[in-house]
Amino acid sequence: MVVQDTGPELDARKAGLREYFGVHGVERWRTIYGNGPVSYIRRTVREGHAAMMTQAIQWAEEKTQGQQLRVLDAGCGPAVVSMALVKAGHTVFGCDLSDQMVQLAQEQAAALPAEMQSRVQFVASDLESVGDKLKGQTFDLVVCLDVLIYYPEAQLANMIAHLASLQDPKTKRRIIFTYAPASVPLKIMHRLGRIFPHKQRATSLEIIGPNAVIRALAQANFRLHRQQHFSKGFYHVVLAEAVSY
């Protein structure tokens, strides 16, 4: 399934994201999420993001009872989640909009033992067209972290339905994702971020209220199972898990 009618505004947004993560984003990732010294602001982002990723991985593995999951890491970045799940025994297919991020992910995979390498694959693709590259593969779980935060609210239900279509219809489908909550602190910081020099700016987020998320899930025949708000200094995001009816 390929999501149609994304519109010129969304196409322009994706072109900007592809440029950002292909140039400034990779270096920003290395700086903020690495181990080197950073400013207070970036340290709060690093710590908040690390806590969110740890929780997401824990949710992904809960109640698997030793089952080997087939996981789509949609918007895999440098493969933090993918590597954790592969090392835990699962099979992962990762995709990312940025060729440079996919290269980082492939470098991570190349350092794994051969058996683990056989259970992980990465491709450069946006979410709308990744289905064309799956060759009939379906998944037990989709993880989509820090990706849907760039899609406008009007597209959220379409994207959730699309990600659900890549899962095995015989299973209870799960999607673990993040969204940018409509909170006063985030709105203020979002505006403040626009005053930074272009090379230091984060990409623009789509701030969405929780009721809009619930409505979007319902339109895709999903319900919100649980969510957790991670708020650490300049890092504000909601990690959510949705399950099919």
C-alpha positions as CSV (number, residue, x, y, z in Angstrom):
1,M,0.0,0.0,0.0
2,V,1.3,3.4,-1.0
3,V,-0.3,6.4,0.7
4,Q,-1.6,8.8,-2.0
5,D,-2.5,12.4,-1.9
6,T,0.3,13.5,0.4
7,G,0.1,17.0,-1.2
8,P,2.8,19.4,-2.2
9,E,3.2,20.7,1.4
10,L,4.1,17.3,2.7
11,D,6.3,16.5,-0.3
12,A,8.2,19.7,0.4
13,R,8.5,18.8,4.1
14,K,10.0,15.4,3.2
15,A,12.4,17.0,0.8
16,G,13.5,19.3,3.6
17,L,13.9,16.3,6.0
18,R,15.9,14.4,3.5
19,E,18.3,17.3,3.1
20,Y,18.5,18.0,6.8
21,F,19.2,14.4,7.9
22,G,21.5,13.9,5.0
23,V,23.7,16.9,6.0
24,H,23.2,18.5,9.4
25,G,21.1,15.7,10.9
26,V,23.8,13.1,10.8
27,E,26.3,15.3,12.5
28,R,23.7,16.5,15.0
29,W,22.9,12.9,15.8
30,R,26.6,12.1,16.5
31,T,26.9,15.2,18.7
32,I,23.7,15.1,20.7
33,Y,23.3,11.3,21.0
34,G,27.0,10.4,21.3
35,N,29.1,10.3,24.5
36,G,31.0,13.6,24.1
37,P,30.4,16.8,26.2
38,V,27.4,18.9,25.2
39,S,25.6,22.0,26.4
40,Y,22.9,21.7,29.0
41,I,20.1,22.0,26.4
42,R,21.5,19.2,24.3
43,R,22.2,17.1,27.4
44,T,18.5,17.2,28.3
45,V,17.6,16.1,24.8
46,R,20.1,13.3,25.0
47,E,18.9,12.1,28.3
48,G,15.2,12.4,27.4
49,H,15.7,10.6,24.1
50,A,17.7,7.8,25.7
51,A,14.9,7.2,28.3
52,M,12.3,7.1,25.6
53,M,14.2,4.7,23.5
54,T,14.8,2.4,26.4
55,Q,11.1,2.3,27.2
56,A,10.2,1.7,23.5
57,I,12.5,-1.3,23.4
58,Q,11.1,-2.7,26.6
59,W,7.5,-2.3,25.3
60,A,8.5,-4.0,22.0
61,E,9.8,-7.1,23.9
62,E,7.0,-7.3,26.5
63,K,5.0,-10.5,26.5
64,T,6.8,-12.1,23.5
65,Q,7.3,-15.3,25.6
66,G,10.4,-16.1,23.6
67,Q,8.7,-15.5,20.2
68,Q,11.0,-14.2,17.5
69,L,9.3,-11.0,16.3
70,R,9.4,-9.7,12.8
71,V,9.8,-6.0,13.2
72,L,9.6,-3.0,10.8
73,D,11.8,-0.2,12.2
74,A,10.1,2.6,10.2
75,G,12.4,5.6,10.2
76,C,15.3,3.6,11.7
77,G,17.9,6.4,11.8
78,P,21.3,5.0,12.9
79,A,19.6,1.8,14.1
80,V,19.5,2.1,17.8
81,V,16.2,0.2,18.2
82,S,17.1,-2.2,15.3
83,M,20.4,-3.2,16.9
84,A,18.8,-3.8,20.3
85,L,16.0,-6.0,18.9
86,V,18.3,-8.0,16.6
87,K,20.6,-8.7,19.6
88,A,17.6,-9.8,21.5
89,G,16.9,-12.4,18.9
90,H,14.3,-10.7,16.6
91,T,14.3,-10.1,12.8
92,V,14.3,-6.5,11.7
93,F,13.8,-4.6,8.5
94,G,14.7,-1.0,8.8
95,C,14.1,2.0,6.5
96,D,14.9,5.6,6.6
97,L,14.4,8.6,4.4
98,S,18.1,9.6,4.5
99,D,20.7,7.6,2.6
100,Q,23.3,8.8,5.1
101,M,21.3,7.4,8.1
102,V,20.9,4.1,6.3
103,Q,24.6,4.0,5.7
104,L,25.2,4.5,9.5
105,A,22.7,1.7,10.2
106,Q,24.4,-0.6,7.7
107,E,27.8,0.1,9.4
108,Q,26.2,-1.0,12.7
109,A,24.9,-4.2,11.2
110,A,28.2,-5.0,9.5
111,A,29.8,-5.2,13.0
112,L,27.4,-7.9,14.2
113,P,28.1,-11.6,14.1
114,A,27.1,-13.3,10.9
115,E,24.0,-14.9,12.4
116,M,22.7,-11.6,13.5
117,Q,23.5,-10.0,10.2
118,S,21.2,-12.5,8.5
119,R,18.3,-11.1,10.6
120,V,18.6,-7.5,9.7
121,Q,18.3,-5.4,6.6
122,F,18.2,-1.7,5.9
123,V,17.0,0.3,2.9
124,A,16.6,4.0,2.0
125,S,12.9,4.7,1.6
126,D,10.1,6.9,2.9
127,L,7.2,5.3,4.7
128,E,4.8,5.7,1.9
129,S,6.8,3.5,-0.6
130,V,8.7,1.1,1.7
131,G,6.0,-1.5,1.0
132,D,7.3,-1.8,-2.6
133,K,10.7,-3.0,-1.2
134,L,9.4,-5.6,1.2
135,K,8.8,-8.4,-1.4
136,G,5.8,-9.7,0.4
137,Q,7.2,-9.5,3.9
138,T,4.8,-8.8,6.8
139,F,5.6,-7.9,10.4
140,D,4.4,-8.6,13.9
141,L,5.3,-5.1,15.1
142,V,6.0,-1.7,13.6
143,V,8.2,0.7,15.5
144,C,8.0,4.3,14.3
145,L,9.9,6.7,16.5
146,D,10.4,10.4,15.9
147,V,8.9,10.1,12.4
148,L,5.2,10.7,12.6
149,I,6.1,13.9,14.5
150,Y,6.9,15.4,11.1
151,Y,3.5,14.5,9.5
152,P,0.6,16.9,9.7
153,E,-2.4,15.8,11.8
154,A,-4.5,15.3,8.7
155,Q,-2.1,12.6,7.5
156,L,-1.8,10.7,10.8
157,A,-4.7,8.3,10.3
158,N,-3.5,7.5,6.7
159,M,0.0,6.8,7.9
160,I,-1.1,4.6,10.8
161,A,-3.4,2.6,8.4
162,H,-0.5,2.3,6.0
163,L,1.9,1.0,8.6
164,A,-0.8,-1.4,9.8
165,S,-1.2,-2.7,6.2
166,L,2.5,-3.9,6.3
167,Q,1.7,-6.2,9.3
168,D,0.5,-9.7,9.4
169,P,-3.3,-9.5,9.3
170,K,-3.5,-12.9,11.2
171,T,-1.9,-11.3,14.3
172,K,-3.0,-8.6,16.7
173,R,-1.1,-5.7,15.1
174,R,0.9,-3.3,17.2
175,I,2.5,0.0,16.4
176,I,4.9,1.8,18.8
177,F,5.3,5.4,17.8
178,T,6.0,8.9,19.1
179,Y,4.1,12.2,18.7
180,A,4.8,15.8,19.7
181,P,2.2,16.6,22.4
182,A,0.2,19.9,22.3
183,S,1.7,21.1,25.6
184,V,2.5,24.8,26.5
185,P,6.3,24.1,27.2
186,L,6.7,22.4,23.8
187,K,4.9,25.1,21.9
188,I,7.2,27.8,23.6
189,M,10.4,25.8,22.9
190,H,9.2,25.2,19.3
191,R,8.9,28.9,18.7
192,L,12.2,29.6,20.4
193,G,13.9,27.1,18.2
194,R,13.1,29.2,15.2
195,I,15.5,31.9,16.3
196,F,18.6,29.7,16.3
197,P,21.0,29.9,13.3
198,H,19.8,27.6,10.4
199,K,22.5,25.0,10.9
200,Q,21.7,24.6,14.6
201,R,17.9,24.4,14.2
202,A,16.0,21.2,14.7
203,T,13.5,20.3,12.1
204,S,10.0,21.7,12.5
205,L,7.6,19.4,14.4
206,E,3.9,18.9,14.0
207,I,2.3,19.4,17.4
208,I,-0.7,17.2,17.9
209,G,-3.2,16.9,20.8
210,P,-3.9,13.5,22.4
211,N,-7.6,13.6,21.3
212,A,-6.5,14.0,17.7
213,V,-4.2,10.9,18.1
214,I,-7.1,8.8,19.5
215,R,-9.3,9.9,16.6
216,A,-6.6,9.1,14.0
217,L,-6.1,5.6,15.6
218,A,-9.8,4.9,15.6
219,Q,-10.1,5.8,11.9
220,A,-7.4,3.2,11.3
221,N,-9.2,0.6,13.5
222,F,-6.6,0.9,16.3
223,R,-6.9,1.9,19.9
224,L,-4.5,3.5,22.2
225,H,-3.1,0.8,24.5
226,R,-0.8,3.0,26.6
227,Q,1.4,6.1,26.4
228,Q,4.1,7.8,28.4
229,H,5.1,11.5,28.2
230,F,8.9,12.0,28.3
231,S,9.7,15.5,29.5
232,K,13.3,16.4,30.2
233,G,14.4,20.0,29.8
234,F,14.1,20.7,26.0
235,Y,13.0,17.2,25.2
236,H,9.2,16.6,25.1
237,V,7.6,13.7,23.3
238,V,4.9,11.1,23.9
239,L,5.7,7.4,23.4
240,A,2.5,5.5,22.5
241,E,1.6,1.9,21.7
242,A,-1.5,1.2,19.7
243,V,-3.1,-2.1,19.0
244,S,-5.7,-3.2,16.4
245,Y,-9.3,-3.9,17.3
